[in-house]
Amino acid sequence: MSLDREAPEAEIAKAAKAYSNWGRWGAQDVLGTLNFLDEAKRREGAGLIRRGASFSLSQSFDMNGPQKGWRRRTNPVHTMLDTGVEAALGTQGFPHGLGGADDVIAMPLQCSTQWDGLGHIFDHGKAWNGRNAADVVTSAGDLVTGIEHMAADVAGRGVLLDVGRLLGEDGELPDGFAITEEHLRATADAQGVRVGRGDIVTVRTGQLTRARRDGWGEYAGGPAPGLSFTAAGWLHGTEIAAIATDTWGFEVRPNEFEHAFQPLHQVAIPHIGLLIGEMWDLDALAEDCAEDGVYEFWLTAAPIPVTGAVGSPVNPVAVK
């Protein structure tokens, strides 16, 4: 697929028309491509558990994260409400020597490992399924496609495509590397794994590996390897349920057009209805997959059902 790199709006419009799922599951749909993840796919995913080895695919949620204030996104602020100090002093007011600790956290819902909900991105004022964005997300939150609707659905067959290991130097793709459909297919072929309807796909670029070694730098919003805009057809045609990467923004940065910002998001979320995950930690899972040659697994990655939220933190767990 060739791109006119000076015409992002025209290319976005062309892809949106070609790959739209509007109306596919009815006018009232709130799940998008998660509709592909049905009971049969969950049974298939559960059948992949052989060893019982489990892997958390989440980064930490703490003040040492990558955020630096863009769009008012900060790292989590964790505060103790009650501690062992008060318990030892006997000031908590509980009877018979009972003591306890409580805590609270304040954070943007998309500051670390997370899902982008269907109300996260709009195209010319249109939200998923052709709805008016102003009617969907207001100051009260996402009134239609809030992330809470997905709380029970994100569990099934997971697939890892370790593009960084196959095509990168020492397992890491350079910033600005655009992962095309051909790269995705070549990786699946090399790993001997299929990708299809209802799968939750994870794509490792190796950027998080680099950030963990060299420091965050511009990880949050700066240059990164990621999916090419030209991969939109693959995202649509494979009928995957969701996709997640180890990068901040899922798609390649700088973006492939002049004067553009996250154009693949503009097609994938409001038009395809695709659930997108970002900042997932795929390194330990990738090491295990490279060792045993098995790149499919049971994956559960339920969002926290924050009513009306357009995104959610998540601790994805892969089990092999």
Rosetta blueprint (number, residue, H / E / L):
1 M L
2 S L
3 L L
4 D L
5 R L
6 E L
7 A L
8 P H
9 E H
10 A H
11 E H
12 I H
13 A H
14 K H
15 A H
16 A H
17 K H
18 A H
19 Y L
20 S L
21 N L
22 W L
23 G L
24 R L
25 W L
26 G L
27 A L
28 Q L
29 D L
30 V L
31 L L
32 G H
33 T H
34 L H
35 N H
36 F H
37 L L
38 D L
39 E H
40 A H
41 K H
42 R H
43 R H
44 E H
45 G H
46 A H
47 G L
48 L L
49 I L
50 R L
51 R L
52 G L
53 A L
54 S E
55 F E
56 S E
57 L L
58 S E
59 Q L
60 S L
61 F L
62 D L
63 M L
64 N L
65 G L
66 P L
67 Q L
68 K L
69 G L
70 W H
71 R H
72 R H
73 R L
74 T L
75 N L
76 P L
77 V E
78 H E
79 T E
80 M E
81 L E
82 D E
83 T L
84 G H
85 V H
86 E H
87 A H
88 A H
89 L H
90 G L
91 T L
92 Q L
93 G L
94 F L
95 P L
96 H L
97 G L
98 L L
99 G L
100 G L
101 A L
102 D E
103 D E
104 V E
105 I E
106 A E
107 M L
108 P L
109 L L
110 Q L
111 C L
112 S L
113 T L
114 Q E
115 W E
116 D E
117 G L
118 L L
119 G L
120 H L
121 I L
122 F L
123 D E
124 H L
125 G L
126 K E
127 A L
128 W H
129 N H
130 G H
131 R L
132 N E
133 A H
134 A H
135 D H
136 V H
137 V E
138 T E
139 S L
140 A L
141 G E
142 D E
143 L L
144 V L
145 T L
146 G L
147 I H
148 E H
149 H H
150 M H
151 A L
152 A L
153 D L
154 V L
155 A E
156 G E
157 R E
158 G E
159 V E
160 L E
161 L E
162 D L
163 V H
164 G H
165 R H
166 L H
167 L H
168 G L
169 E E
170 D L
171 G L
172 E E
173 L L
174 P L
175 D L
176 G L
177 F L
178 A E
179 I E
180 T L
181 E H
182 E H
183 H H
184 L H
185 R H
186 A H
187 T H
188 A H
189 D H
190 A H
191 Q H
192 G L
193 V L
194 R L
195 V L
196 G L
197 R L
198 G L
199 D L
200 I E
201 V E
202 T E
203 V E
204 R L
205 T L
206 G L
207 Q H
208 L H
209 T H
210 R H
211 A H
212 R H
213 R H
214 D H
215 G L
216 W L
217 G L
218 E L
219 Y L
220 A L
221 G L
222 G L
223 P L
224 A E
225 P L
226 G E
227 L E
228 S L
229 F H
230 T H
231 A H
232 A H
233 G H
234 W H
235 L H
236 H H
237 G H
238 T L
239 E L
240 I L
241 A L
242 A E
243 I E
244 A E
245 T E
246 D L
247 T L
248 W L
249 G L
250 F L
251 E E
252 V L
253 R E
254 P L
255 N L
256 E L
257 F L
258 E L
259 H L
260 A L
261 F L
262 Q L
263 P H
264 L H
265 H H
266 Q H
267 V H
268 A H
269 I H
270 P H
271 H H
272 I H
273 G L
274 L L
275 L E
276 I E
277 G E
278 E E
279 M L
280 W E
281 D L
282 L L
283 D H
284 A H
285 L H
286 A H
287 E H
288 D H
289 C H
290 A H
291 E H
292 D H
293 G L
294 V L
295 Y L
296 E E
297 F E
298 W E
299 L E
300 T E
301 A L
302 A L
303 P L
304 I L
305 P L
306 V L
307 T L
308 G L
309 A L
310 V L
311 G E
312 S E
313 P E
314 V L
315 N L
316 P L
317 V E
318 A E
319 V E
320 K L
